[in-house]
Structures are given as C-alpha cells and as structure tokens.
Amino acid sequence: MIADLTHVNSRRSRPSIPGMSWFAFIPGSNMIESAHGIVLRARRFAETSLIVNWLTPACGRLSTIAKGALRPKSPFRGKLDLFYEADISFARSRRSELHTLREVSVIDVHGPLRHELGYLRQAAYGAALIEQITETETPLPAIFGLMRGFLEAVPLTAPQPQAVFAWELKLLNELGLKPDLRRSPLTPGTRQIAAALTSNEWTMVGRLKLSEAQATELRQFLQGFMAFHLGRIPKGRSAVLQ
C-alpha cells in the first residue's frame, strides 16, 4: 500500500482485508482514504489536471481529480492511464462525489491490452457497461474481480467475441439476471457454449470455439436480453463483436 502517510494517526491501523478501504482524519482537512482500484476512465480537466474514474472493491465506482497531473514534473505522471491498477489515497470531498487524488502506486498496467486495438475496445466496452449498471460509491468486490479477470483474459487470444460474451454472461449472473438458457430460443449447441462461458474460468474462455452461426445467435440473444433488463446497451458493442 502507499506508505507516505506518516502524518496519519498511527493508532488507527489499516484493515488486513485485501482491497478494503482504510481512512484517517487529519484535523483541519478532509478525510484521507485509501483504496485499490482500476482506472475505468480518465479525461482532461482544465489545463493540467485529470478527472479519473476508478473501480474499487470497497468503494465501488469512485471519481477523483488529479490536480496538476499533466505537468511535466507531476508525481502522477505516467501513473493514470486506462485500465492501470493501483493503490491510491485520496481526500474525500464533503460537498460532492469528486474527491482529490493524493497518491498513486501502480500495481499492474495490464500492458498486453496495448498490443492490439481490439483488446482496448473490448476493455472499454466492459468499463462502459460497469458505469451504466452500477451506482457510485457502493462496494463492488465481485464486479471488481470480474473486471480484473476480464482485463487479463482479453489479450490471451486474438480479439474474439467469446471474451465479450463471457463478460456479459458473468456480469448478468453477478447481478442476479442470469438468463434461463433452458427456456431460451438458443439452439442446444449454443446453449451449451453459453453455459460454459458463464461458469468456466477466464483462462478457459478463449478455448471455446463458436461457429459463425453460433456467434450470431448468441450476439442477438444477449443484445435483446440486456436491452430488456438493463434498459440500454453501451455504444460500441457491435464493433467489439466483429
């Protein structure tokens, strides 16, 4: 975890549960908290700052402002790219859901995602789906674990729809919206593949082979299912499934 917090009251110890947030109060300032997270989105704010949206296990989706992050000598320089995984500390705002980022210690940059544009598109679709279906600052430990697994699984093979289908099915399952495949209009072979994509470990997803007809069938089924239960689907789904 991030160590440069010597001013924090030493009598309050950090929790021993991995990924859980810890906090301390500094007299005269906002509460300082720590979390483990993945960057879902980063966008420029003013001339030199960034607004960074995180997915964390304990705090859920979290928005922070990294003041001066774009300055040449900023301590945030090179630490706040898409899908970077890091330990962070931030000062919690008392007036809004935009908190001030204080420190970042990068754990994993998920570098293989940058070897192929198709990988980044799939990861971005996954992030957009999370942003659509979850509330801010609500603990999301299971969804965080799914997202991390998804980011690791995507670059294991050439870009293919299996990873996206597995992401959608696993996420629906976690939300309590698992499709009843036995009553679905899917053909028996496609039902079997959908069941495997839902239950198999991420490392096994890329080994499942779909025919073009099965991929089309599953794409259309999940499109309709998610539109009905989630209201809408993030833009870009068609592109990542090509």
Backbone bond lengths (Angstrom), bond angles and torsions (degrees), N, CA, C in turn:
res aa  C-N    CA-C-N  psi(-1)  N-CA   C-N-CA  omega(-1)  CA-C   N-CA-C  phi
1 M - - - 1.467 - - 1.539 109.22 -
2 I 1.363 116.52 171.88 1.446 120.64 -177.36 1.521 109.05 -73.73
3 A 1.360 116.94 131.40 1.449 120.17 -167.40 1.519 113.71 -101.57
4 D 1.351 119.75 -19.76 1.441 121.16 -171.38 1.526 111.41 -80.66
5 L 1.313 115.95 64.10 1.457 121.31 179.19 1.530 109.26 -135.63
6 T 1.327 115.91 49.13 1.461 120.64 -175.06 1.520 112.37 -68.23
7 H 1.360 115.65 -18.55 1.461 119.09 -179.66 1.518 112.18 -79.71
8 V 1.315 117.95 -9.82 1.462 121.00 -178.66 1.519 109.89 -73.97
9 N 1.306 115.46 142.20 1.453 121.25 178.83 1.524 110.00 -55.88
10 S 1.317 117.63 114.90 1.461 121.49 -174.31 1.512 112.76 -69.33
11 R 1.323 118.26 -15.34 1.462 120.15 -179.94 1.518 111.82 -73.51
12 R 1.331 117.44 -18.93 1.463 119.37 175.51 1.510 107.69 -94.41
13 S 1.315 117.44 108.30 1.465 121.13 -177.53 1.513 110.75 -87.48
14 R 1.324 116.42 157.64 1.453 121.27 177.54 1.518 109.65 -74.79
15 P 1.347 116.41 150.69 1.456 119.29 176.98 1.511 110.15 -69.13
16 S 1.315 116.67 149.82 1.455 120.84 -178.02 1.516 112.72 -87.93
17 I 1.353 117.71 -6.99 1.457 120.60 -179.15 1.511 109.46 -79.02
18 P 1.354 119.02 121.56 1.456 121.39 -178.59 1.523 111.66 -57.15
19 G 1.351 115.65 135.84 1.452 120.58 176.37 1.514 114.54 84.88
20 M 1.342 118.32 -11.09 1.447 119.74 -178.75 1.528 110.08 -78.31
21 S 1.326 115.51 146.85 1.454 120.73 -178.18 1.529 110.37 -79.98
22 W 1.334 116.40 145.74 1.462 120.25 172.12 1.517 107.52 -126.86
23 F 1.318 117.18 160.85 1.455 118.79 -175.07 1.518 109.59 -148.83
24 A 1.315 114.03 163.11 1.459 121.21 175.97 1.515 107.74 -152.01
25 F 1.311 115.53 154.00 1.449 119.59 179.65 1.506 109.73 -109.56
26 I 1.330 114.59 128.23 1.459 120.99 176.41 1.524 107.64 -106.14
27 P 1.325 118.78 120.36 1.464 120.64 -177.72 1.526 111.33 -52.75
28 G 1.348 115.99 132.76 1.451 120.81 178.25 1.507 114.57 83.48
29 S 1.324 118.67 3.59 1.459 120.48 -178.88 1.517 109.81 -138.32
30 N 1.334 115.12 175.11 1.452 119.88 177.28 1.515 110.23 -73.94
31 M 1.324 115.70 162.06 1.451 121.07 179.69 1.524 110.48 -66.60
32 I 1.336 116.54 135.33 1.455 122.40 178.33 1.526 108.43 -98.03
33 E 1.334 116.35 127.39 1.454 121.25 179.23 1.518 110.17 -126.13
34 S 1.309 114.80 160.86 1.457 121.27 178.75 1.512 108.93 -128.70
35 A 1.320 116.19 146.11 1.463 120.82 -179.78 1.517 109.51 -153.58
36 H 1.319 115.01 164.91 1.462 122.55 174.22 1.519 106.29 -112.31
37 G 1.338 117.94 129.49 1.448 118.22 -173.90 1.512 115.08 -152.29
38 I 1.327 114.55 170.53 1.458 123.94 176.32 1.522 107.73 -119.70
39 V 1.326 117.02 134.58 1.460 121.53 179.03 1.529 109.35 -72.50
40 L 1.332 116.64 117.59 1.464 121.46 176.45 1.523 111.69 -90.87
41 R 1.338 115.34 -32.18 1.453 119.76 -177.80 1.517 109.43 -159.71
42 A 1.331 116.83 146.34 1.462 122.13 175.09 1.518 108.03 -141.16
43 R 1.320 116.31 130.94 1.463 119.51 179.64 1.527 109.94 -140.55
44 R 1.325 114.64 150.86 1.460 121.59 -177.16 1.533 110.24 -66.26
45 F 1.318 114.79 141.05 1.454 122.05 173.69 1.521 107.63 -130.55
46 A 1.314 116.72 122.63 1.466 121.79 -175.07 1.532 109.45 57.44
47 E 1.311 117.32 -148.32 1.464 120.65 -173.90 1.523 113.50 -85.50
48 T 1.316 116.68 -36.68 1.471 118.10 -169.17 1.515 114.54 -127.83
49 S 1.298 118.25 3.05 1.467 119.90 -174.43 1.524 111.64 -111.30
50 L 1.332 115.27 166.18 1.460 122.45 177.17 1.526 109.34 -129.73
51 I 1.325 115.67 142.84 1.458 120.90 166.49 1.522 106.33 -99.73
52 V 1.318 115.94 123.23 1.468 122.17 -173.95 1.519 108.78 -118.41
53 N 1.315 115.52 124.44 1.466 121.53 176.99 1.521 109.23 -100.48
54 W 1.318 116.34 129.32 1.461 123.26 -174.97 1.519 110.82 -116.09
55 L 1.322 114.87 153.18 1.460 121.81 164.78 1.514 106.91 -111.87
56 T 1.330 116.74 121.78 1.463 121.46 -178.62 1.526 109.67 -126.80
57 P 1.326 117.85 154.38 1.473 119.34 177.75 1.525 112.98 -66.83
58 A 1.322 117.00 -45.91 1.464 120.51 -171.52 1.523 113.81 -89.13
59 C 1.320 117.33 -33.04 1.466 120.83 -177.30 1.524 112.08 -102.21
60 G 1.307 117.75 -4.68 1.454 120.80 -177.57 1.519 111.25 69.92
61 R 1.337 115.86 -140.15 1.468 119.49 176.51 1.524 108.98 -80.90
62 L 1.318 114.60 131.17 1.456 121.28 -171.10 1.524 108.75 -135.39
63 S 1.339 116.88 134.50 1.466 121.40 177.82 1.520 109.63 -109.24
64 T 1.330 115.67 132.12 1.460 120.59 178.86 1.523 109.77 -132.48
65 I 1.322 115.82 154.11 1.451 120.75 171.96 1.529 108.23 -109.30
66 A 1.326 115.22 126.57 1.460 121.53 178.14 1.527 106.84 -100.32
67 K 1.312 116.45 94.69 1.459 121.31 -174.92 1.537 110.28 -69.31
68 G 1.321 115.20 129.72 1.463 120.25 178.40 1.509 114.85 71.85
69 A 1.327 117.86 16.24 1.469 120.60 -174.63 1.524 113.33 -62.91
70 L 1.334 117.21 -24.67 1.463 120.53 -176.93 1.531 113.06 -93.29
71 R 1.305 116.75 1.24 1.463 119.41 175.79 1.527 109.95 -73.37
72 P 1.329 118.07 146.88 1.475 121.26 -175.12 1.528 114.27 -56.01
73 K 1.323 117.65 -35.08 1.459 120.54 -176.28 1.533 112.83 -105.30
74 S 1.306 116.68 19.45 1.462 119.87 -179.72 1.520 110.99 -66.40
75 P 1.335 118.18 139.55 1.474 120.48 175.25 1.529 112.27 -67.00
76 F 1.338 117.28 -13.12 1.461 120.98 177.71 1.528 112.45 -88.73
77 R 1.321 116.00 -6.48 1.463 120.15 -174.02 1.529 110.70 -56.84
78 G 1.343 117.03 126.50 1.455 121.81 177.30 1.519 114.94 76.35
79 K 1.338 118.05 10.87 1.465 120.50 -176.19 1.536 113.63 -116.00
80 L 1.326 117.35 0.11 1.461 119.36 -169.93 1.527 112.20 -129.80
81 D 1.308 116.06 50.56 1.461 120.15 177.64 1.531 109.56 -96.68
82 L 1.333 115.67 165.01 1.456 120.98 -179.06 1.527 112.53 -55.17
83 F 1.301 115.92 132.27 1.457 125.68 173.35 1.533 113.28 69.50
84 Y 1.333 117.04 12.27 1.459 119.54 169.77 1.529 107.54 -66.21
85 E 1.309 116.02 141.05 1.467 122.32 177.67 1.516 107.53 -110.20
86 A 1.331 116.86 131.34 1.459 119.13 -170.88 1.522 111.90 -153.33
87 D 1.328 114.55 159.95 1.458 122.03 165.25 1.516 106.83 -91.86
88 I 1.315 117.30 134.34 1.463 120.49 -176.81 1.524 110.62 -133.24
89 S 1.328 114.91 157.87 1.461 120.40 166.14 1.522 107.12 -126.70
90 F 1.324 115.96 148.00 1.458 120.51 -177.12 1.513 110.34 -149.76
91 A 1.324 115.45 153.75 1.462 121.80 175.76 1.523 107.43 -94.44
92 R 1.307 116.60 117.74 1.461 120.81 -176.81 1.521 110.67 -73.24
93 S 1.313 115.52 129.00 1.458 121.22 178.06 1.527 110.36 -73.37
94 R 1.321 115.36 143.61 1.461 120.41 176.42 1.524 111.59 -92.29
95 R 1.339 116.83 -8.16 1.462 119.96 -173.16 1.529 113.99 -115.44
96 S 1.327 117.94 -17.75 1.467 119.57 -175.90 1.524 109.61 -152.21
97 E 1.334 115.86 -178.35 1.463 121.86 177.18 1.519 111.53 -95.85
98 L 1.314 117.78 12.88 1.468 122.20 175.20 1.519 108.18 -104.42
99 H 1.325 115.96 111.02 1.459 121.97 -173.87 1.532 110.73 -105.42
100 T 1.306 116.84 159.73 1.464 121.64 -175.33 1.521 110.80 -92.19
101 L 1.317 115.76 117.64 1.460 120.93 178.24 1.518 109.60 -72.29
102 R 1.325 116.34 134.45 1.465 120.77 -177.40 1.531 112.31 -112.38
103 E 1.318 117.35 -46.30 1.458 120.54 -177.61 1.523 110.39 -142.22
104 V 1.312 115.82 149.52 1.461 122.05 177.95 1.519 108.53 -137.54
105 S 1.325 116.19 129.79 1.459 122.23 174.11 1.525 107.54 -123.91
106 V 1.327 116.69 106.24 1.460 121.52 -174.58 1.524 110.49 -70.37
107 I 1.328 115.57 131.94 1.463 122.63 178.99 1.522 111.01 -102.45
108 D 1.327 116.74 -41.83 1.468 121.22 -176.35 1.526 107.95 -153.94
109 V 1.336 117.22 127.70 1.465 120.36 179.14 1.523 111.79 -91.25
110 H 1.346 116.91 -3.54 1.474 121.29 -176.15 1.530 110.41 48.66
111 G 1.338 113.56 51.80 1.454 122.38 -175.07 1.518 116.12 -54.76
112 P 1.345 119.65 -40.55 1.472 119.57 -178.82 1.526 114.27 -56.29
113 L 1.323 118.15 -23.32 1.464 120.05 178.09 1.527 111.34 -61.98
114 R 1.327 116.59 -25.84 1.462 120.86 -175.88 1.521 113.17 -89.02
115 H 1.325 116.71 5.30 1.459 120.33 177.54 1.524 112.73 -82.49
116 E 1.323 116.83 -14.15 1.465 120.47 -174.51 1.525 108.65 -153.33
117 L 1.330 117.15 129.43 1.460 120.99 -179.00 1.532 111.37 -59.25
118 G 1.333 116.49 -34.66 1.452 119.72 179.50 1.516 112.61 -61.21
119 Y 1.327 117.57 -33.60 1.466 120.74 177.39 1.531 110.19 -63.67
120 L 1.334 116.34 -46.18 1.459 120.63 -178.76 1.524 111.31 -64.61
121 R 1.323 116.61 -36.07 1.462 119.29 178.11 1.529 110.91 -64.89
122 Q 1.319 116.89 -41.94 1.461 119.60 178.82 1.525 111.05 -65.71
123 A 1.328 116.70 -42.12 1.460 120.51 178.65 1.528 110.79 -63.73
124 A 1.340 116.83 -40.15 1.461 120.81 179.70 1.527 111.03 -65.71
125 Y 1.320 116.94 -37.44 1.465 120.10 175.88 1.530 110.21 -63.69
126 G 1.325 116.44 -42.82 1.462 120.16 177.43 1.512 111.80 -59.37
127 A 1.343 116.64 -42.13 1.465 120.68 179.00 1.523 111.02 -65.40
128 A 1.330 116.75 -41.61 1.466 120.49 -179.82 1.521 111.42 -63.65
129 L 1.324 116.42 -37.13 1.460 119.71 178.84 1.527 110.75 -66.23
130 I 1.321 117.11 -40.33 1.465 120.54 176.92 1.525 110.43 -61.66
131 E 1.330 116.37 -45.51 1.465 119.98 -178.79 1.526 111.50 -62.56
132 Q 1.305 117.02 -31.16 1.467 120.42 -179.18 1.520 112.56 -74.91
133 I 1.317 117.78 -39.98 1.466 120.11 -167.64 1.520 113.97 -99.69
134 T 1.330 118.80 -5.81 1.464 120.27 -177.39 1.516 111.56 -116.86
135 E 1.320 115.32 153.77 1.453 121.18 174.62 1.525 109.82 -89.16
136 T 1.312 116.07 158.34 1.463 120.29 178.91 1.522 110.51 -76.37
137 E 1.313 115.14 149.48 1.460 124.47 172.62 1.521 113.34 53.50
138 T 1.323 115.23 40.85 1.455 123.41 172.63 1.520 107.52 -121.14
139 P 1.333 120.20 127.04 1.470 120.59 -176.66 1.527 112.60 -52.04
140 L 1.324 115.60 133.36 1.464 121.39 -178.29 1.532 110.57 -136.24
141 P 1.329 118.50 56.12 1.470 119.29 -176.10 1.518 113.85 -62.31
142 A 1.332 117.67 -40.47 1.469 119.78 -178.07 1.526 110.96 -69.72
143 I 1.320 116.99 -42.14 1.465 120.48 179.89 1.527 110.38 -68.27
144 F 1.335 117.11 -35.21 1.466 119.29 174.20 1.526 110.12 -60.01
145 G 1.329 117.56 -44.71 1.461 121.22 178.84 1.516 111.96 -62.14
146 L 1.341 116.78 -39.34 1.459 120.24 177.29 1.524 111.17 -63.99
147 M 1.331 116.51 -43.50 1.460 119.82 -178.65 1.522 111.22 -64.11
148 R 1.304 116.37 -42.38 1.468 119.24 178.19 1.530 110.54 -62.17
149 G 1.324 117.08 -43.60 1.461 120.48 177.87 1.518 111.83 -62.45
150 F 1.337 116.40 -40.10 1.459 121.63 178.41 1.527 110.63 -61.57
151 L 1.326 117.46 -46.41 1.464 121.19 -179.46 1.532 111.93 -62.60
152 E 1.314 116.31 -33.34 1.459 120.06 178.61 1.524 111.70 -77.56
153 A 1.337 117.08 -30.68 1.464 120.86 -175.11 1.523 112.76 -82.07
154 V 1.326 117.15 -34.19 1.466 120.82 -174.41 1.532 112.91 -52.85
155 P 1.344 120.00 -47.66 1.465 118.74 -176.24 1.535 115.22 -85.00
156 L 1.334 117.70 10.00 1.470 118.86 -179.38 1.525 112.03 -73.02
157 T 1.321 117.30 -22.74 1.465 122.10 177.89 1.527 107.93 -136.31
158 A 1.321 116.58 174.49 1.463 119.61 171.90 1.525 108.73 -59.47
159 P 1.335 118.40 151.48 1.469 119.90 -179.44 1.533 111.73 -52.57
160 Q 1.308 115.22 125.54 1.457 120.24 -178.26 1.523 109.15 -149.35
161 P 1.338 116.81 157.22 1.471 119.04 -174.73 1.522 114.68 -69.37
162 Q 1.343 118.58 -19.49 1.465 120.11 -176.95 1.531 112.08 -54.11
163 A 1.348 116.34 -42.65 1.463 119.43 -177.65 1.529 110.79 -63.23
164 V 1.330 117.01 -41.11 1.467 120.67 -179.45 1.529 110.40 -68.81
165 F 1.328 116.80 -43.51 1.462 119.58 177.58 1.530 110.59 -59.83
166 A 1.333 116.25 -43.50 1.462 120.06 179.63 1.528 110.67 -63.14
167 W 1.328 116.80 -41.69 1.465 121.11 178.16 1.535 110.64 -59.20
168 E 1.319 116.41 -46.94 1.461 120.43 -178.63 1.527 111.34 -65.24
169 L 1.315 116.82 -44.09 1.466 120.29 -178.00 1.529 111.55 -68.04
170 K 1.323 117.40 -42.22 1.466 120.59 178.97 1.530 110.84 -66.10
171 L 1.322 116.02 -38.69 1.460 119.78 179.49 1.521 110.90 -67.93
172 L 1.311 117.32 -43.61 1.464 120.44 176.65 1.528 110.70 -59.85
173 N 1.307 116.31 -40.69 1.461 120.90 178.23 1.523 110.82 -61.21
174 E 1.326 116.67 -43.25 1.461 121.51 -179.78 1.532 111.22 -65.92
175 L 1.325 116.74 -30.82 1.463 121.14 -179.67 1.526 112.96 -83.12
176 G 1.347 115.95 -1.80 1.453 119.78 -177.18 1.520 113.02 80.15
177 L 1.328 116.22 20.78 1.468 121.58 -177.83 1.530 111.24 -117.29
178 K 1.306 116.77 30.67 1.455 120.60 -178.45 1.525 110.48 -59.85
179 P 1.352 117.46 126.14 1.471 119.40 179.51 1.535 111.63 -63.67
180 D 1.309 116.34 142.54 1.461 121.20 173.88 1.527 106.90 -83.48
181 L 1.329 115.77 93.16 1.457 120.36 -172.79 1.522 112.46 -65.26
182 R 1.322 117.10 -28.84 1.460 120.00 -179.09 1.526 111.72 -65.65
183 R 1.316 116.95 -29.29 1.463 121.08 -179.89 1.525 112.37 -100.70
184 S 1.316 116.55 4.32 1.460 120.23 -178.47 1.521 110.63 -79.76
185 P 1.336 117.06 163.81 1.470 120.42 177.47 1.530 113.25 -80.75
186 L 1.333 117.26 3.92 1.461 120.46 -178.48 1.533 110.87 -66.00
187 T 1.319 115.85 147.83 1.459 120.22 174.60 1.519 109.32 -70.25
188 P 1.336 118.75 157.60 1.470 121.22 -176.23 1.530 114.09 -52.80
189 G 1.326 117.49 -42.99 1.463 119.66 -179.20 1.512 112.13 -64.83
190 T 1.316 117.23 -39.84 1.468 121.00 179.63 1.523 110.80 -70.94
191 R 1.319 117.24 -35.45 1.470 119.92 174.77 1.528 110.96 -59.54
192 Q 1.308 115.16 -42.67 1.464 120.22 -179.44 1.522 110.68 -63.06
193 I 1.313 116.86 -42.61 1.470 120.77 178.61 1.524 110.62 -65.69
194 A 1.339 116.73 -42.12 1.467 120.15 179.38 1.523 111.00 -62.10
195 A 1.315 117.02 -39.93 1.465 120.84 178.21 1.523 110.44 -64.15
196 A 1.334 116.67 -40.46 1.465 120.41 179.67 1.525 111.12 -68.00
197 L 1.326 117.29 -39.91 1.461 120.58 178.47 1.525 110.98 -63.80
198 T 1.315 116.89 -32.39 1.461 120.84 179.78 1.524 111.72 -72.87
199 S 1.324 117.21 -40.67 1.465 120.70 -170.65 1.521 114.99 -100.02
200 N 1.318 118.58 -24.84 1.461 120.40 -175.19 1.526 112.33 -70.25
201 E 1.323 115.81 153.95 1.462 120.87 172.67 1.526 109.25 -64.32
202 W 1.327 115.86 156.43 1.460 120.06 -178.37 1.526 112.57 -58.34
203 T 1.310 117.10 -35.58 1.467 119.42 -177.67 1.518 112.70 -65.89
204 M 1.330 117.12 -18.91 1.460 121.36 -179.39 1.526 113.07 -92.94
205 V 1.327 116.85 -14.40 1.462 120.37 -173.51 1.527 111.79 -60.58
206 G 1.332 116.85 -44.53 1.454 120.46 -177.03 1.516 114.16 -66.79
207 R 1.328 116.78 -15.81 1.465 120.09 -179.16 1.523 112.50 -84.26
208 L 1.323 116.65 -13.57 1.465 120.06 178.55 1.523 109.73 -77.93
209 K 1.295 116.23 129.16 1.456 121.37 -176.97 1.525 110.39 -105.07
210 L 1.328 115.83 129.24 1.451 122.04 177.18 1.524 109.36 -113.22
211 S 1.314 115.88 138.34 1.453 119.60 170.84 1.523 108.41 -73.98
212 E 1.319 117.14 165.17 1.463 119.79 178.53 1.524 110.67 -60.51
213 A 1.324 116.27 -38.93 1.465 120.08 179.26 1.524 111.34 -65.30
214 Q 1.338 117.56 -40.46 1.465 121.18 179.26 1.528 111.10 -67.05
215 A 1.333 116.57 -40.15 1.467 120.03 178.31 1.529 110.54 -62.65
216 T 1.313 116.73 -42.76 1.467 120.87 178.11 1.520 110.89 -63.16
217 E 1.321 115.71 -44.48 1.462 121.48 -179.53 1.526 111.40 -60.72
218 L 1.321 116.06 -46.76 1.459 120.38 -178.02 1.529 110.72 -70.55
219 R 1.323 117.73 -37.10 1.466 121.02 178.01 1.523 110.72 -60.67
220 Q 1.316 116.55 -46.14 1.459 120.78 -178.13 1.530 111.76 -69.60
221 F 1.330 116.39 -39.47 1.461 119.95 179.22 1.530 111.24 -62.67
222 L 1.332 116.76 -48.74 1.460 120.16 -178.57 1.525 111.89 -68.67
223 Q 1.313 116.54 -33.51 1.466 120.09 176.09 1.531 109.98 -58.12
224 G 1.326 116.57 -50.73 1.457 120.25 -179.67 1.520 112.99 -67.18
225 F 1.336 116.29 -39.72 1.463 121.11 -178.13 1.527 110.43 -64.17
226 M 1.334 116.99 -46.66 1.464 120.20 -178.19 1.524 111.44 -70.85
227 A 1.327 117.42 -37.11 1.461 119.51 177.97 1.525 110.25 -61.43
228 F 1.323 117.28 -38.30 1.466 121.44 -179.46 1.525 111.29 -70.37
229 H 1.355 117.00 -46.01 1.467 120.50 -172.85 1.531 113.43 -88.12
230 L 1.324 117.64 -27.58 1.462 120.25 -176.50 1.522 112.37 -105.77
231 G 1.304 117.24 -9.39 1.456 120.77 178.18 1.510 114.42 92.81
232 R 1.328 116.40 -44.23 1.453 121.22 177.58 1.519 108.81 -157.59
233 I 1.314 114.75 169.94 1.467 121.17 -178.47 1.525 107.95 -123.59
234 P 1.340 118.97 136.93 1.462 119.90 179.58 1.527 112.34 -56.70
235 K 1.325 114.22 148.54 1.454 119.53 176.60 1.530 110.30 -62.56
236 G 1.303 115.98 149.19 1.458 119.37 175.68 1.510 114.80 100.70
237 R 1.332 117.57 -5.06 1.474 118.37 -178.68 1.513 111.79 -62.05
238 S 1.315 116.70 -42.99 1.469 119.67 -178.84 1.519 111.08 -60.83
239 A 1.334 117.01 -39.30 1.457 120.98 -178.50 1.519 112.19 -66.13
240 V 1.327 117.52 -39.77 1.466 119.28 -176.81 1.526 112.07 -76.77
241 L 1.327 117.49 -13.82 1.454 121.12 179.85 1.528 113.14 -99.39
242 Q 1.314 116.68 3.96 1.468 119.60 178.76 1.526 111.28 -75.34
